[in-house]
């Protein structure tokens, strides 16, 4: 069976640049998951260190994607769930603030 995105990419684009495609997609969704899942804002230097380590770690995730593990799909699901959570949290806080002002 394998990974849905892996099979789609191979079917439509072949094996050219497959590592870089998965690396970039995994990096984008890892950054989204980090931004949505981490509650506090970090200072600039600490953020840069986190993003550098994230870029290195995504290389390992990309290797798992190339072995047809559903890593990319998992990152997409994580980002979606965290996005929904943050949206609902924002909506709830906005509702609570409007009630307390009345």
N, C-alpha and C positions, 0 to 999 in steps of 0.2 A: 504494500500500500504506500507507505512513505508519506512525506510531507506534501500537502496540497500545493503550496506555493513553489516548492522545489520542482514538482512534476509540471506545473504550469510553465515555469521559466524554461525548463529543458524542452518542453514541447514547442514553445513559441520562439525561443531565442537560441537554443542550443547550449553548449557548454562554455561559450565565450564569456569571459568576465563574470562568471558566476560567483566567484569569491567576493569580488568588489560589490556586486549587486546585493548579496546577502549581508555583507559587512555594513553597507550604508543603510539599508533598511533596518537591520538590527540596531545600529547605532541611533537612528532617529527614534525608534520606538523605545529604546532604553532611556534616552534622554527625556522623552515624554513621560515615561513611567517614573523616572527619578523626580522630575519637576512636580508631577501630580501627587506622588506618594510622600515626598519629604515636606514636613510641615513648616519648618523654619527657613528663612532666607540666610544663606551663608555669606560670609565676607568674600570678596573677590578672589583672593589668593586660595582660600580653601575650596571655592567653587572650581577654580582652574585645576587644582589637584584632583578633585573628584572627577571632573570631566576627562582628564588625562588617564586616570586609572580606569574609568568607564570605557574609554576608547580601547585600552589594552585588553580589558576583560571581554569586550564584545568580539575580539578576535577568537577567543575560545568558544564563545557562543556560535560564532559563524562556522567554526569547524564542526560543531554538532549539527548545525543546519545542513552542512554539506554531506553529512552521513545520513541524511533524511530524517533526523529527529525533528519534531514540530516546534522548534525553538522560536522561529519567527511568528508562527501562529499564536504561540503562548504570549509573546510580547505584545502582539496586537490585542489579545483578549485582556491582558493586564492593563494596558493603556486605556482600553474602552471602559472597563469596570472602574478604574480610578477616576476617569473623566466623568462618568455618571455619578460617582460618589461625591466628587468635588462640586459638581453642578447642583446636586441636591442639598449639600451642605451650605452652599452659597445662597440658594433659594430659601432654605430654612432660616438662616441668619438674617436675611433681608426681611423675612416675614416677622421674625421675633423683634427686630428693630422697629418695624412699622407699628407693631402692637404696643411696644413700650413707649413710643412717642405719643400715643393717643391718650 
